[in-house]
């Protein structure tokens, strides 16, 4: 019975994250922020949208905006293949599909493994990260899903909101 109490306490203090790749960056999101992971086969481009908005997709009757996380992070866009992975998240009452290169797995993380992002990670791209996760295999950047899914951010916005770059 004592072991059960320890297990439930350990689960209450740990966090599960979904690990994925964007270019050569290993990233994560809290699993509680993820609605589902979906392979995108067909989408409709949206004219005059920001370059990181790849288009719209109809998923079981709901319209989902697809955001290219590569472009949000300042990387070269990648063609959306016939089964591009998208992490579906809720943002301000809408569903957003975060297009990524590859989804790895979900892992359990203890609270002490999260560190603030380094102070030299600034500018627009640094604006999209909330923490760095230390694992036995290396470091994982924890994305801020609300900033990635939100309106376009410019260097000027980061300077204004954070007092400099």
GROMACS elastic network, one bead per residue, 0.5 to 0.9 nm:
[ bonds ]
;  ai    aj funct       b0    kb
    1     4     6  0.52366   500
    1     5     6  0.66543   500
    1     6     6  0.89903   500
    2     5     6  0.52099   500
    2     6     6  0.64648   500
    2     7     6  0.87677   500
    3     6     6  0.51224   500
    3     7     6  0.61412   500
    3     8     6  0.86642   500
    4     7     6  0.50609   500
    4     8     6  0.61807   500
    4     9     6  0.85104   500
    5     8     6  0.52650   500
    5     9     6  0.60938   500
    5    10     6  0.85452   500
    6     9     6  0.50503   500
    6    10     6  0.60259   500
    6    11     6  0.86007   500
    7    10     6  0.50875   500
    7    11     6  0.62113   500
    7    12     6  0.86008   500
    8    11     6  0.51240   500
    8    12     6  0.61575   500
    8    13     6  0.87990   500
    9    12     6  0.50502   500
    9    13     6  0.64365   500
    9    14     6  0.87262   500
   10    13     6  0.53182   500
   10    14     6  0.61145   500
   10   110     6  0.82663   500
   11    14     6  0.51436   500
   11    15     6  0.75276   500
   11   108     6  0.86871   500
   11   110     6  0.88655   500
   12    15     6  0.79410   500
   13   110     6  0.69033   500
   13   111     6  0.67119   500
   14   108     6  0.65294   500
   14   109     6  0.54954   500
   14   111     6  0.58413   500
   15    30     6  0.70880   500
   15    31     6  0.79748   500
   15    32     6  0.89386   500
   15   107     6  0.82942   500
   15   108     6  0.56576   500
   15   109     6  0.51652   500
   15   110     6  0.64101   500
   15   111     6  0.71297   500
   16    29     6  0.86359   500
   16    30     6  0.61360   500
   16    31     6  0.55956   500
   16    32     6  0.78779   500
   16   106     6  0.64248   500
   16   107     6  0.54561   500
   16   109     6  0.59722   500
   16   110     6  0.87948   500
   17    28     6  0.59289   500
   17    29     6  0.53276   500
   17    32     6  0.80753   500
   17   105     6  0.83280   500
   17   106     6  0.53626   500
   17   107     6  0.55273   500
   17   108     6  0.64864   500
   17   109     6  0.72965   500
   17   142     6  0.89090   500
   18    27     6  0.82689   500
   18    28     6  0.53187   500
   18    29     6  0.53989   500
   18    30     6  0.63943   500
   18    31     6  0.55867   500
   18    34     6  0.81414   500
   18   103     6  0.77106   500
   18   104     6  0.74184   500
   18   105     6  0.57835   500
   18   107     6  0.65844   500
   19    26     6  0.70639   500
   19    27     6  0.57037   500
   19    29     6  0.68974   500
   19   102     6  0.89771   500
   19   103     6  0.63275   500
   19   104     6  0.54124   500
   19   105     6  0.54735   500
   19   106     6  0.59536   500
   19   107     6  0.73593   500
   19   140     6  0.80309   500
   19   142     6  0.89958   500
   20    25     6  0.84937   500
   20    26     6  0.59246   500
   20    27     6  0.53034   500
   20    28     6  0.60792   500
   20    29     6  0.85577   500
   20   100     6  0.71915   500
   20   101     6  0.75424   500
   20   102     6  0.56034   500
   20   104     6  0.51322   500
   20   105     6  0.73330   500
   21    24     6  0.66784   500
   21    25     6  0.57138   500
   21    27     6  0.58481   500
   21    28     6  0.84600   500
   21   100     6  0.64349   500
   21   101     6  0.55920   500
   21   102     6  0.51986   500
   21   103     6  0.64100   500
   21   104     6  0.75384   500
   22    25     6  0.52698   500
   22    26     6  0.65538   500
   22    27     6  0.71455   500
   22    69     6  0.70027   500
   22    70     6  0.59039   500
   22    73     6  0.86681   500
   22    75     6  0.87015   500
   22    99     6  0.87593   500
   22   100     6  0.54614   500
   22   101     6  0.52384   500
   22   102     6  0.71818   500
   23    26     6  0.81008   500
   23    70     6  0.68449   500
   23    75     6  0.73959   500
   23    76     6  0.86968   500
   23   100     6  0.83993   500
   23   101     6  0.67269   500
   25   140     6  0.77524   500
   25   141     6  0.75082   500
   26   139     6  0.76238   500
   26   140     6  0.52191   500
   26   141     6  0.62888   500
   26   142     6  0.87828   500
   27   132     6  0.89657   500
   27   139     6  0.88300   500
   27   140     6  0.52193   500
   27   142     6  0.55997   500
   27   143     6  0.66068   500
   28    31     6  0.87033   500
   28   106     6  0.88772   500
   28   133     6  0.84593   500
   28   140     6  0.65737   500
   28   141     6  0.61986   500
   28   143     6  0.61560   500
   29    32     6  0.83481   500
   29    33     6  0.69793   500
   29    34     6  0.75171   500
   29   141     6  0.88794   500
   29   142     6  0.58940   500
   29   143     6  0.59304   500
   29   144     6  0.76876   500
   29   145     6  0.74251   500
   30    33     6  0.55541   500
   30    34     6  0.71634   500
   30   142     6  0.82023   500
   30   143     6  0.88232   500
   31    34     6  0.52323   500
   31    35     6  0.83340   500
   31   106     6  0.74970   500
   32    35     6  0.77027   500
   33    88     6  0.87185   500
   33    89     6  0.60561   500
   33    90     6  0.72715   500
   33   145     6  0.80208   500
   34    37     6  0.75885   500
   34    87     6  0.66782   500
   34    88     6  0.59525   500
   34    90     6  0.76675   500
   35    87     6  0.76685   500
   35    88     6  0.53885   500
   35    89     6  0.53298   500
   35    90     6  0.71269   500
   35    95     6  0.85346   500
   36    86     6  0.85408   500
   36    87     6  0.62356   500
   36    88     6  0.52862   500
   36    89     6  0.74250   500
   37    85     6  0.69820   500
   37    86     6  0.57976   500
   37    88     6  0.58721   500
   37    97     6  0.86941   500
   37   103     6  0.83873   500
   38    83     6  0.87035   500
   38    84     6  0.82271   500
   38    85     6  0.58553   500
   38    86     6  0.53242   500
   38    87     6  0.64825   500
   38    88     6  0.71597   500
   38    97     6  0.84236   500
   39    82     6  0.83083   500
   39    84     6  0.52918   500
   39    86     6  0.60843   500
   39    87     6  0.88287   500
   40    43     6  0.72876   500
   40    57     6  0.79762   500
   40    80     6  0.82754   500
   40    81     6  0.82405   500
   40    82     6  0.70437   500
   40    83     6  0.51986   500
   40    84     6  0.51150   500
   40    85     6  0.61926   500
   40    86     6  0.66487   500
   40    99     6  0.86097   500
   41    80     6  0.84210   500
   41    81     6  0.73508   500
   41    83     6  0.50098   500
   41    84     6  0.67953   500
   42    56     6  0.89996   500
   42    57     6  0.70233   500
   42    58     6  0.89808   500
   42    82     6  0.74513   500
   42    83     6  0.85682   500
   43    54     6  0.81546   500
   43    55     6  0.60185   500
   43    56     6  0.54990   500
   43    58     6  0.78552   500
   43    66     6  0.82976   500
   44    54     6  0.81092   500
   44    55     6  0.51305   500
   44    56     6  0.50982   500
   44    57     6  0.63435   500
   45    49     6  0.87403   500
   45    53     6  0.82821   500
   45    54     6  0.59838   500
   45    56     6  0.63997   500
   46    49     6  0.58359   500
   46    53     6  0.76038   500
   46    54     6  0.71594   500
   46    55     6  0.50627   500
   46    56     6  0.70317   500
   47    50     6  0.88155   500
   47    55     6  0.85470   500
   48    51     6  0.84503   500
   49    52     6  0.80331   500
   49    53     6  0.61618   500
   49    54     6  0.82454   500
   49    55     6  0.83766   500
   50    53     6  0.55696   500
   50    54     6  0.84091   500
   50   152     6  0.73862   500
   51    54     6  0.69260   500
   51    68     6  0.84609   500
   51    71     6  0.75169   500
   51    72     6  0.88963   500
   52    55     6  0.89937   500
   52    66     6  0.84100   500
   52    67     6  0.56003   500
   52    68     6  0.50950   500
   52    69     6  0.73144   500
   52    70     6  0.80951   500
   52    71     6  0.53579   500
   52    72     6  0.60233   500
   52    77     6  0.83794   500
   52   152     6  0.85366   500
   53    56     6  0.84444   500
   53    65     6  0.71495   500
   53    66     6  0.58622   500
   53    68     6  0.63079   500
   53    71     6  0.89372   500
   54    65     6  0.77767   500
   54    66     6  0.54482   500
   54    67     6  0.57615   500
   54    68     6  0.62293   500
   54    80     6  0.88278   500
   54    99     6  0.87603   500
   55    64     6  0.84554   500
   55    65     6  0.59809   500
   55    66     6  0.53515   500
   55    67     6  0.75821   500
   56    63     6  0.64764   500
   56    64     6  0.55103   500
   56    66     6  0.57782   500
   56    97     6  0.89162   500
   57    62     6  0.80973   500
   57    63     6  0.56960   500
   57    64     6  0.52428   500
   57    65     6  0.66352   500
   57    66     6  0.72456   500
   57    97     6  0.87299   500
   58    61     6  0.57857   500
   58    62     6  0.54922   500
   58    64     6  0.62927   500
   59    62     6  0.51503   500
   59    63     6  0.63377   500
   59    64     6  0.69635   500
   60    63     6  0.84608   500
   62    95     6  0.80756   500
   63    94     6  0.85856   500
   63    95     6  0.76115   500
   63    96     6  0.88532   500
   64    88     6  0.84356   500
   64    94     6  0.74834   500
   64    95     6  0.53787   500
   64    96     6  0.53516   500
   64    97     6  0.63133   500
   65    94     6  0.85080   500
   65    95     6  0.70372   500
   65    96     6  0.50305   500
   65    97     6  0.59479   500
   65    98     6  0.85394   500
   66    86     6  0.79347   500
   66    88     6  0.89935   500
   66    96     6  0.60356   500
   66    98     6  0.60019   500
   66    99     6  0.65643   500
   67    70     6  0.88205   500
   67    71     6  0.83964   500
   67    72     6  0.79718   500
   67    86     6  0.88295   500
   67    96     6  0.71901   500
   67    97     6  0.60561   500
   67    98     6  0.50590   500
   67    99     6  0.58695   500
   67   148     6  0.81231   500
   67   149     6  0.70085   500
   68    71     6  0.55270   500
   68    72     6  0.64776   500
   68    73     6  0.89116   500
   68    77     6  0.74263   500
   68    78     6  0.85605   500
   68    97     6  0.85150   500
   68    98     6  0.61940   500
   68   100     6  0.69717   500
   69    73     6  0.61912   500
   69    74     6  0.86886   500
   69    75     6  0.85511   500
   69    77     6  0.88071   500
   69    98     6  0.61049   500
   69    99     6  0.58130   500
   69   100     6  0.60677   500
   69   101     6  0.88940   500
   69   148     6  0.71884   500
   69   149     6  0.89099   500
   70    73     6  0.52932   500
   70    74     6  0.64565   500
   70    75     6  0.50434   500
   70    76     6  0.65772   500
   70    77     6  0.59923   500
   70    78     6  0.76256   500
   70    99     6  0.79066   500
   70   100     6  0.70592   500
   70   101     6  0.82717   500
   71    75     6  0.52039   500
   71    76     6  0.62093   500
   71    77     6  0.55979   500
   71    78     6  0.86751   500
   72    75     6  0.74559   500
   72   124     6  0.87386   500
   72   125     6  0.74364   500
   72   128     6  0.84495   500
   72   148     6  0.67765   500
   72   152     6  0.84367   500
   72   153     6  0.87661   500
   73   124     6  0.77911   500
   73   125     6  0.51082   500
   73   126     6  0.83873   500
   73   128     6  0.76886   500
   73   148     6  0.86396   500
   74    77     6  0.87316   500
   74   124     6  0.83874   500
   74   125     6  0.67184   500
   75    78     6  0.88842   500
   77    80     6  0.89100   500
   78    81     6  0.86468   500
   78   101     6  0.84478   500
   79    84     6  0.89950   500
   80    83     6  0.77211   500
   80    84     6  0.57520   500
   80    99     6  0.84117   500
   81    84     6  0.53327   500
   84    99     6  0.69805   500
   84   100     6  0.74635   500
   84   101     6  0.72408   500
   84   102     6  0.81659   500
   85    97     6  0.89561   500
   85    98     6  0.82271   500
   85    99     6  0.59674   500
   85   100     6  0.59238   500
   85   101     6  0.67183   500
   85   102     6  0.63895   500
   85   103     6  0.69361   500
   86    96     6  0.89622   500
   86    97     6  0.52848   500
   86    98     6  0.50152   500
   86   100     6  0.60045   500
   86   101     6  0.86191   500
   86   102     6  0.87951   500
   86   103     6  0.84591   500
   87    96     6  0.80623   500
   87    97     6  0.54610   500
   87    99     6  0.66179   500
   87   100     6  0.75156   500
   87   103     6  0.83706   500
   88    95     6  0.65041   500
   88    96     6  0.55876   500
   88    98     6  0.62608   500
   88    99     6  0.88521   500
   89    94     6  0.83268   500
   89    95     6  0.56620   500
   89    96     6  0.53753   500
   89    97     6  0.64837   500
   89    98     6  0.75886   500
   89   145     6  0.77181   500
   89   149     6  0.86180   500
   90    93     6  0.62950   500
   90    94     6  0.55448   500
   90    96     6  0.61015   500
   90    97     6  0.88595   500
   90   145     6  0.88703   500
   90   146     6  0.87674   500
   90   149     6  0.89275   500
   91    94     6  0.52833   500
   91    95     6  0.61656   500
   91    96     6  0.66678   500
   91   145     6  0.79888   500
   91   146     6  0.63661   500
   91   149     6  0.67704   500
   91   150     6  0.77646   500
   92    95     6  0.83487   500
   92   146     6  0.85167   500
   92   150     6  0.89152   500
   96   149     6  0.68027   500
   97   149     6  0.85575   500
   98   145     6  0.88299   500
   98   148     6  0.82995   500
   98   149     6  0.76814   500
   99   102     6  0.89459   500
  100   103     6  0.73009   500
  109   112     6  0.83683   500
  109   113     6  0.67282   500
  109   114     6  0.82310   500
  109   133     6  0.83307   500
  109   134     6  0.89943   500
  109   135     6  0.83619   500
  110   113     6  0.57591   500
  110   114     6  0.78713   500
  111   114     6  0.59615   500
  112   115     6  0.76152   500
  112   134     6  0.88435   500
  113   132     6  0.82389   500
  113   133     6  0.56028   500
  113   134     6  0.51758   500
  113   135     6  0.72087   500
  114   131     6  0.61972   500
  114   132     6  0.57602   500
  114   134     6  0.64991   500
  114   142     6  0.87815   500
  115   118     6  0.84421   500
  115   130     6  0.89248   500
  115   131     6  0.55130   500
  115   132     6  0.51560   500
  115   133     6  0.62222   500
  115   134     6  0.76032   500
  116   119     6  0.84899   500
  116   130     6  0.68464   500
  116   132     6  0.60592   500
  116   133     6  0.87371   500
  117   120     6  0.83435   500
  117   121     6  0.67209   500
  117   126     6  0.81440   500
  117   129     6  0.70741   500
  117   130     6  0.65516   500
  117   132     6  0.54416   500
  117   141     6  0.81082   500
  117   142     6  0.88689   500
  118   121     6  0.55502   500
  118   122     6  0.84808   500
  118   131     6  0.85682   500
  118   132     6  0.81758   500
  119   122     6  0.67957   500
  120   126     6  0.86202   500
  120   165     6  0.89735   500
  121   125     6  0.78452   500
  121   127     6  0.82144   500
  121   129     6  0.88679   500
  122   125     6  0.69239   500
  122   127     6  0.65559   500
  122   158     6  0.85693   500
  122   164     6  0.88867   500
  122   165     6  0.58163   500
  123   126     6  0.54220   500
  123   127     6  0.62319   500
  123   154     6  0.86593   500
  123   155     6  0.61049   500
  123   158     6  0.63661   500
  123   159     6  0.77988   500
  123   164     6  0.85337   500
  123   165     6  0.56027   500
  124   127     6  0.51336   500
  124   128     6  0.72325   500
  124   153     6  0.67921   500
  124   154     6  0.62544   500
  124   155     6  0.54338   500
  124   156     6  0.88105   500
  124   157     6  0.83603   500
  124   158     6  0.63317   500
  124   165     6  0.89633   500
  125   128     6  0.57184   500
  125   129     6  0.77403   500
  126   129     6  0.56783   500
  126   130     6  0.85941   500
  127   130     6  0.79549   500
  127   144     6  0.83341   500
  127   147     6  0.77026   500
  127   153     6  0.86873   500
  127   158     6  0.70781   500
  128   142     6  0.85678   500
  128   143     6  0.58173   500
  128   144     6  0.53793   500
  128   145     6  0.78045   500
  128   146     6  0.86418   500
  128   147     6  0.58398   500
  128   148     6  0.60788   500
  129   132     6  0.78901   500
  129   141     6  0.65058   500
  129   142     6  0.55870   500
  129   144     6  0.53315   500
  129   145     6  0.87457   500
  129   147     6  0.86195   500
  129   148     6  0.89785   500
  130   141     6  0.78779   500
  130   142     6  0.57355   500
  130   143     6  0.59344   500
  130   144     6  0.56069   500
  131   140     6  0.85492   500
  131   141     6  0.62716   500
  131   142     6  0.51226   500
  131   143     6  0.74952   500
  131   144     6  0.86744   500
  132   139     6  0.64757   500
  132   140     6  0.56638   500
  132   142     6  0.57262   500
  133   138     6  0.83462   500
  133   139     6  0.55557   500
  133   141     6  0.62993   500
  133   142     6  0.68082   500
  134   137     6  0.81155   500
  134   138     6  0.61050   500
  134   140     6  0.66260   500
  135   138     6  0.52337   500
  135   139     6  0.60659   500
  135   140     6  0.75821   500
  136   139     6  0.84297   500
  143   146     6  0.87869   500
  143   147     6  0.83857   500
  143   148     6  0.75502   500
  144   147     6  0.55294   500
  144   148     6  0.62803   500
  144   149     6  0.86104   500
  145   148     6  0.50466   500
  145   149     6  0.58568   500
  145   150     6  0.81574   500
  146   149     6  0.51600   500
  146   150     6  0.56468   500
  147   151     6  0.76162   500
  147   152     6  0.87313   500
  147   153     6  0.82497   500
  148   151     6  0.81636   500
  148   152     6  0.86347   500
  149   152     6  0.87956   500
  150   153     6  0.81941   500
  153   156     6  0.81334   500
  153   157     6  0.61519   500
  153   158     6  0.74225   500
  154   157     6  0.52036   500
  154   158     6  0.66103   500
  154   159     6  0.88514   500
  155   158     6  0.51906   500
  155   159     6  0.63070   500
  155   160     6  0.86500   500
  155   165     6  0.82901   500
  156   159     6  0.51273   500
  156   160     6  0.60742   500
  156   161     6  0.85676   500
  156   164     6  0.89852   500
  157   160     6  0.50920   500
  157   161     6  0.60068   500
  157   162     6  0.82632   500
  158   161     6  0.52778   500
  158   162     6  0.56840   500
  158   163     6  0.76839   500
  158   164     6  0.71586   500
  158   165     6  0.72691   500
  159   162     6  0.53931   500
  159   163     6  0.52150   500
  159   165     6  0.57825   500
  160   163     6  0.56430   500
  160   164     6  0.69443   500
  161   164     6  0.80896   500
  162   165     6  0.76344   500
